[in-house]
């Protein structure tokens, strides 16, 4: 059974993905046809605004229940398998660029900038991963182990209220840490998008964003189909 946060975000995510499919079709049309530069830039702006809206909604919901985003019930098992700290892994974006037809048209200066950015983003990914590991280790630190041991003794002794207070205080710190890690990972994702879009030409931006949205749409379709949803 979904809790209230999961219910609300599942509904939001469903609508958001429907809009993604609509935007994807417009990106594919813009990629195939010779459209004015201003039209392409407006479409790119629409996509980035759509992504920002997702993260605003995500952070608001995660503040109420961050654990919902580490095991999202609105995603299929296949989608969950691809998650990196509650979302797509930033380095994936560089692989998508390499797979695009427009990648062959990139200048040496563009390729140099993309290569340098890839190194920087990988370092930031590693920083997030270290912090995530630190949070996981914190779950088994001396204080939490002692609380777990104490819980068994208290249940036998009857001091349940005091135990609950101690556990809530400890868990609040852990959940706050997970929220920070989630936001740090999201910031790396947004930084990757912004950085790559600044390097690419208008047509390359359209192709790149189409590839990202296509990946998300297809993974969802395959995952839902495999899970038995249509």
C-alpha positions in Angstrom: 0.0 0.0 0.0 1.3 3.5 -0.9 1.6 6.2 1.7 0.3 9.7 0.9 3.6 10.9 -0.4 4.0 7.9 -2.7 0.4 8.4 -3.9 0.9 12.1 -4.8 4.2 11.6 -6.4 3.1 8.6 -8.4 0.3 10.7 -9.9 2.7 13.5 -10.6 5.2 11.2 -12.2 2.6 9.6 -14.5 1.5 13.0 -15.8 5.1 14.1 -16.1 6.0 11.1 -18.2 3.0 11.7 -20.5 4.3 15.2 -21.1 7.8 13.7 -21.7 6.4 11.6 -24.5 4.7 14.6 -26.1 7.9 16.7 -25.9 9.9 13.8 -27.3 7.7 13.8 -30.4 8.3 17.5 -30.9 12.1 17.0 -30.5 12.1 14.2 -33.1 10.2 16.4 -35.5 12.6 19.3 -34.9 15.6 16.9 -35.5 14.2 15.6 -38.8 13.0 18.9 -40.2 14.9 22.2 -40.9 13.4 24.4 -38.3 14.4 28.0 -37.3 17.1 28.3 -34.7 14.7 30.3 -32.4 12.2 27.4 -32.5 14.8 24.8 -31.5 16.0 27.0 -28.7 12.5 27.5 -27.4 12.0 23.7 -27.5 15.2 23.1 -25.6 14.1 25.6 -23.0 10.8 23.8 -22.6 12.7 20.5 -21.9 15.0 22.1 -19.3 12.0 23.7 -17.6 10.2 20.4 -17.6 13.2 18.8 -15.9 13.5 21.6 -13.3 9.8 21.2 -12.5 10.4 17.5 -11.8 13.2 18.2 -9.3 11.3 20.9 -7.5 8.4 18.4 -7.0 10.8 15.7 -6.1 12.6 17.7 -3.4 9.4 18.9 -1.9 8.0 15.3 -1.6 11.4 13.9 -0.4 11.4 16.4 2.4 8.3 14.6 3.7 9.5 11.0 2.9 13.0 10.7 1.4 12.9 6.9 1.6 10.2 6.8 -0.9 12.7 7.9 -3.5 15.3 5.2 -2.7 12.7 2.5 -3.4 10.1 4.3 -5.7 6.8 2.3 -6.0 5.9 4.4 -9.1 8.7 2.8 -11.1 9.0 -0.8 -12.5 11.7 -3.1 -11.3 13.7 -2.5 -14.5 13.6 1.2 -14.0 14.6 0.8 -10.3 17.6 -1.4 -11.5 18.9 1.6 -13.5 18.7 4.1 -10.6 21.8 5.8 -9.3 21.1 7.5 -6.0 17.4 8.0 -6.9 17.8 8.9 -10.6 19.8 8.5 -13.8 23.6 8.4 -13.6 25.1 11.7 -15.0 27.9 9.9 -16.9 25.2 8.1 -19.0 24.6 11.5 -20.7 28.1 11.4 -22.2 27.5 7.9 -23.7 24.2 9.1 -25.2 26.1 12.0 -26.9 28.6 9.6 -28.4 25.8 7.5 -29.9 24.2 10.4 -31.7 24.7 11.2 -35.4 25.5 14.8 -34.6 28.4 13.6 -32.5 30.4 13.1 -35.7 29.8 16.8 -36.5 31.3 18.1 -33.3 34.3 20.3 -33.6 37.6 19.6 -31.9 36.9 22.4 -29.4 33.5 20.8 -28.5 35.0 17.4 -28.1 37.7 18.8 -25.8 35.2 20.5 -23.6 33.0 17.4 -23.4 36.0 15.3 -22.5 37.0 17.7 -19.7 33.5 17.9 -18.4 33.2 14.1 -18.4 36.3 13.9 -16.1 34.9 16.6 -13.7 31.4 14.9 -13.6 32.9 11.6 -12.8 34.8 13.1 -9.9 31.5 14.6 -8.6 29.8 11.2 -9.0 32.5 9.6 -6.9 32.0 12.3 -4.2 28.3 11.5 -4.1 29.0 7.8 -3.9 31.4 8.2 -1.0 28.8 10.3 0.8 26.2 7.6 0.1 28.5 5.0 1.5 29.1 7.1 4.6 25.3 7.3 5.2 25.0 3.5 4.8 27.9 2.9 7.2 26.2 5.3 9.7 23.2 3.0 9.8 25.4 0.5 11.5 27.5 2.8 13.7 27.9 2.2 17.4 24.9 4.4 18.4 22.5 2.6 16.1 23.7 -0.8 17.1 23.4 0.2 20.7 19.8 1.4 20.1 19.0 -1.9 18.4 20.3 -3.8 21.4 18.6 -1.5 23.8 15.3 -1.9 22.0 15.2 -5.6 22.8 16.0 -4.9 26.5 13.4 -2.1 26.7 10.6 -4.2 25.2 11.2 -6.6 28.0 11.5 -3.8 30.6 8.5 -1.8 29.3 10.2 1.6 28.6 8.8 1.7 25.0 8.1 5.5 24.9 11.7 6.3 25.8 13.0 3.9 23.2 10.8 5.4 20.5 12.1 8.9 21.2 15.7 7.7 21.0 15.1 5.8 17.7 13.2 8.7 16.2 16.1 11.1 17.0 18.7 8.7 15.5 16.6 8.1 12.3 15.9 11.8 11.8 19.6 12.3 11.4 20.0 9.4 9.0 17.0 10.5 6.9 18.4 14.1 6.8 21.7 12.7 5.5 20.0 10.7 2.8 18.1 13.8 1.7 21.3 15.7 1.3 22.9 12.9 -0.7 19.8 12.7 -3.0 19.9 16.5 -3.6 23.7 16.4 -4.3 23.1 13.6 -6.9 20.3 15.6 -8.5 22.5 18.7 -8.6 25.2 16.7 -10.5 22.5 15.6 -12.9 21.3 19.2 -13.5 24.9 20.4 -13.8 25.6 17.7 -16.4 22.6 18.8 -18.5 23.4 22.5 -18.3 27.1 22.0 -19.1 26.5 19.8 -22.1 23.8 22.0 -23.5 26.2 25.0 -23.3 28.7 23.1 -25.4 26.4 21.7 -28.1 24.9 23.6 -31.1 21.1 24.1 -31.3 20.6 21.0 -33.5 23.0 18.9 -31.3 21.0 20.0 -28.2 17.8 18.8 -29.8 19.3 15.4 -30.7 20.9 15.0 -27.2 17.7 15.8 -25.3 15.7 13.5 -27.6 18.1 10.7 -26.8 17.7 11.3 -23.1 13.9 11.4 -23.2 13.8 8.4 -25.6 15.9 6.4 -23.1 13.5 7.3 -20.3 10.4 6.5 -22.3 11.7 3.2 -23.6 13.0 2.0 -20.2 9.6 2.7 -18.7 7.7 0.9 -21.5 10.0 -2.1 -21.4 9.8 -2.2 -17.6 6.1 -1.8 -17.4 5.6 -4.5 -20.0 7.9 -6.9 -18.2 6.1 -6.2 -14.9 2.8 -7.0 -16.6 1.4 -3.5 -16.8 0.1 -2.0 -20.1 
